[in-house]
């Protein structure tokens, strides 16, 4: 899933370093919105503005964890 998310987001935001441990600091509001919308559409989950926290956007791994958590909530 991590590589799939990386590929999705790198195509949309080529200037962002998705290997950074400070991913949130590299994003503007449009970048955050793009990520939320892309992940929601790609995985059929609901992501809202409250999900756009520095903790959730710290790194690519934290984005993967967010998607996995939302998928398990959806299934549960």
LUMLOVO-178997 format. One record per atom (N, C-alpha, C): residue number from 0; residue in one letter; atom name; x, z, y. Coordinates in pm, whole numbers, plus 50000, padded with zeros to 5 digits. Example, Ala and Ser with C-alpha at 12.3 -4.5 7.8 and 13.67 -1.06 7.14 Angstrom:
// residues 2
REC/0/a/N/51319/50780/49431
REC/0/a/CA/51230/50780/49550
REC/0/a/C/51320/50780/49670
REC/1/s/N/51285/50708/49775
REC/1/s/CA/51367/50714/49894
REC/1/s/C/51290/50787/50003
***
This chain:
// residues 76
REC/0/x/N/50082/50000/49881
REC/0/x/CA/50000/50000/50000
REC/0/x/C/50087/50000/50127
REC/1/x/N/50198/50071/50122
REC/1/x/CA/50284/50080/50240
REC/1/x/C/50332/49943/50285
REC/2/x/N/50379/49862/50191
REC/2/x/CA/50429/49728/50230
REC/2/x/C/50316/49638/50279
REC/3/x/N/50199/49654/50220
REC/3/x/CA/50083/49577/50264
REC/3/x/C/50047/49611/50409
REC/4/x/N/50046/49740/50440
REC/4/x/CA/50016/49784/50577
REC/4/x/C/50126/49738/50672
REC/5/x/N/50252/49751/50630
REC/5/x/CA/50363/49704/50713
REC/5/x/C/50347/49555/50747
REC/6/x/N/50317/49474/50646
REC/6/x/CA/50303/49330/50669
REC/6/x/C/50187/49299/50763
REC/7/x/N/50075/49368/50745
REC/7/x/CA/49959/49348/50833
REC/7/x/C/49996/49376/50979
REC/8/x/N/50060/49492/50999
REC/8/x/CA/50086/49537/51135
REC/8/x/C/50203/49465/51200
REC/9/x/N/50306/49430/51123
REC/9/x/CA/50419/49358/51180
REC/9/x/C/50378/49220/51231
REC/10/x/N/50283/49158/51164
REC/10/x/CA/50234/49028/51211
REC/10/x/C/50163/49041/51345
REC/11/x/N/50090/49151/51363
REC/11/x/CA/50013/49172/51486
REC/11/x/C/50096/49230/51600
REC/12/x/N/50194/49312/51565
REC/12/x/CA/50274/49384/51666
REC/12/x/C/50423/49365/51635
REC/13/x/N/50474/49243/51652
REC/13/x/CA/50612/49214/51610
REC/13/x/C/50720/49290/51687
REC/14/x/N/50689/49343/51804
REC/14/x/CA/50789/49413/51884
REC/14/x/C/50802/49561/51847
REC/15/x/N/50716/49609/51759
REC/15/x/CA/50715/49751/51723
REC/15/x/C/50805/49774/51601
REC/16/x/N/50887/49878/51607
REC/16/x/CA/50973/49916/51495
REC/16/x/C/50896/50010/51403
REC/17/x/N/50844/49956/51294
REC/17/x/CA/50763/50035/51201
REC/17/x/C/50848/50124/51111
REC/18/x/N/50980/50119/51126
REC/18/x/CA/51069/50210/51054
REC/18/x/C/51100/50334/51137
REC/19/x/N/51052/50336/51259
REC/19/x/CA/51079/50447/51349
REC/19/x/C/51006/50575/51305
REC/20/x/N/51071/50688/51326
REC/20/x/CA/51006/50817/51303
REC/20/x/C/50933/50864/51428
REC/21/x/N/50933/50780/51530
REC/21/x/CA/50865/50810/51656
REC/21/x/C/50773/50694/51692
REC/22/x/N/50700/50647/51592
REC/22/x/CA/50616/50529/51608
REC/22/x/C/50519/50542/51724
REC/23/x/N/50456/50659/51737
REC/23/x/CA/50356/50679/51842
REC/23/x/C/50414/50651/51980
REC/24/x/N/50539/50688/52003
REC/24/x/CA/50601/50669/52134
REC/24/x/C/50629/50522/52165
REC/25/x/N/50628/50437/52063
REC/25/x/CA/50652/50294/52084
REC/25/x/C/50525/50216/52114
REC/26/x/N/50411/50282/52102
REC/26/x/CA/50283/50212/52114
REC/26/x/C/50214/50242/52247
REC/27/x/N/50151/50139/52302
REC/27/x/CA/50061/50161/52415
REC/27/x/C/49918/50170/52360
REC/28/x/N/49823/50188/52446
REC/28/x/CA/49685/50206/52399
REC/28/x/C/49634/50084/52324
REC/29/x/N/49676/49966/52365
REC/29/x/CA/49634/49844/52295
REC/29/x/C/49692/49841/52154
REC/30/x/N/49817/49882/52139
REC/30/x/CA/49880/49887/52008
REC/30/x/C/49810/49984/51915
REC/31/x/N/49776/50102/51967
REC/31/x/CA/49705/50203/51888
REC/31/x/C/49570/50148/51846
REC/32/x/N/49498/50088/51938
REC/32/x/CA/49366/50032/51908
REC/32/x/C/49376/49920/51805
REC/33/x/N/49477/49836/51820
REC/33/x/CA/49498/49726/51725
REC/33/x/C/49520/49781/51584
REC/34/x/N/49601/49884/51573
REC/34/x/CA/49628/49944/51442
REC/34/x/C/49502/50004/51383
REC/35/x/N/49429/50080/51462
REC/35/x/CA/49305/50142/51413
REC/35/x/C/49206/50036/51365
REC/36/x/N/49185/49933/51443
REC/36/x/CA/49089/49828/51407
REC/36/x/C/49135/49751/51283
REC/37/x/N/49262/49719/51276
REC/37/x/CA/49315/49642/51164
REC/37/x/C/49303/49720/51034
REC/38/x/N/49342/49847/51037
REC/38/x/CA/49335/49928/50915
REC/38/x/C/49190/49952/50874
REC/39/x/N/49103/49975/50970
REC/39/x/CA/48961/49996/50939
REC/39/x/C/48901/49871/50875
REC/40/x/N/48929/49755/50932
REC/40/x/CA/48876/49629/50878
REC/40/x/C/48936/49596/50742
REC/41/x/N/49065/49616/50727
REC/41/x/CA/49134/49579/50603
REC/41/x/C/49096/49667/50485
REC/42/x/N/49069/49794/50512
REC/42/x/CA/49043/49888/50403
REC/42/x/C/48899/49937/50397
REC/43/x/N/48814/49888/50486
REC/43/x/CA/48673/49926/50483
REC/43/x/C/48650/50073/50510
REC/44/x/N/48731/50128/50602
REC/44/x/CA/48719/50269/50637
REC/44/x/C/48680/50282/50784
REC/45/x/N/48637/50401/50821
REC/45/x/CA/48603/50427/50960
REC/45/x/C/48716/50504/51026
REC/46/x/N/48774/50444/51129
REC/46/x/CA/48877/50510/51208
REC/46/x/C/48829/50514/51352
REC/47/x/N/48844/50629/51413
REC/47/x/CA/48796/50648/51550
REC/47/x/C/48909/50695/51639
REC/48/x/N/48880/50707/51767
REC/48/x/CA/48981/50750/51863
REC/48/x/C/49042/50884/51826
REC/49/x/N/48963/50973/51765
REC/49/x/CA/49015/51105/51728
REC/49/x/C/49123/51096/51619
REC/50/x/N/49130/50983/51550
REC/50/x/CA/49232/50962/51448
REC/50/x/C/49366/50918/51508
REC/51/x/N/49365/50881/51635
REC/51/x/CA/49485/50831/51702
REC/51/x/C/49569/50947/51757
REC/52/x/N/49619/51028/51666
REC/52/x/CA/49700/51143/51705
REC/52/x/C/49848/51114/51681
REC/53/x/N/49936/51182/51754
REC/53/x/CA/50080/51164/51727
REC/53/x/C/50115/51195/51581
REC/54/x/N/50045/51290/51519
REC/54/x/CA/50071/51323/51379
REC/54/x/C/50038/51205/51288
REC/55/x/N/49923/51142/51309
REC/55/x/CA/49882/51029/51226
REC/55/x/C/49965/50904/51253
REC/56/x/N/50019/50892/51374
REC/56/x/CA/50095/50774/51414
REC/56/x/C/50245/50802/51423
REC/57/x/N/50291/50909/51357
REC/57/x/CA/50433/50946/51364
REC/57/x/C/50522/50839/51301
REC/58/x/N/50476/50783/51189
REC/58/x/CA/50556/50685/51115
REC/58/x/C/50462/50598/51031
REC/59/x/N/50520/50498/50968
REC/59/x/CA/50442/50414/50878
REC/59/x/C/50387/50498/50763
REC/60/x/N/50466/50593/50714
REC/60/x/CA/50419/50681/50606
REC/60/x/C/50297/50762/50648
REC/61/x/N/50295/50809/50771
REC/61/x/CA/50179/50888/50816
REC/61/x/C/50056/50799/50833
REC/62/x/N/50075/50672/50868
REC/62/x/CA/49961/50579/50873
REC/62/x/C/49906/50554/50733
REC/63/x/N/49995/50539/50635
REC/63/x/CA/49954/50521/50496
REC/63/x/C/49875/50643/50450
REC/64/x/N/49924/50762/50483
REC/64/x/CA/49855/50886/50445
REC/64/x/C/49717/50893/50509
REC/65/x/N/49705/50848/50634
REC/65/x/CA/49576/50845/50702
REC/65/x/C/49478/50753/50628
REC/66/x/N/49523/50634/50593
REC/66/x/CA/49437/50540/50520
REC/66/x/C/49397/50598/50384
REC/67/x/N/49493/50655/50313
REC/67/x/CA/49462/50713/50182
REC/67/x/C/49362/50828/50195
REC/68/x/N/49377/50910/50297
REC/68/x/CA/49284/51022/50319
REC/68/x/C/49144/50970/50349
REC/69/x/N/49134/50868/50434
REC/69/x/CA/49003/50811/50469
REC/69/x/C/48938/50743/50348
REC/70/x/N/49020/50677/50265
REC/70/x/CA/48966/50614/50144
REC/70/x/C/48912/50720/50049
REC/71/x/N/48983/50831/50034
REC/71/x/CA/48935/50935/49942
REC/71/x/C/48810/51004/49998
REC/72/x/N/48801/51019/50131
REC/72/x/CA/48680/51075/50191
REC/72/x/C/48561/50983/50168
REC/73/x/N/48587/50853/50178
REC/73/x/CA/48481/50753/50159
REC/73/x/C/48429/50756/50015
REC/74/x/N/48521/50772/49921
REC/74/x/CA/48484/50773/49778
REC/74/x/C/48417/50905/49739
REC/75/x/N/48458/51013/49808
REC/75/x/CA/48410/51146/49772
REC/75/x/C/48273/51170/49820
***
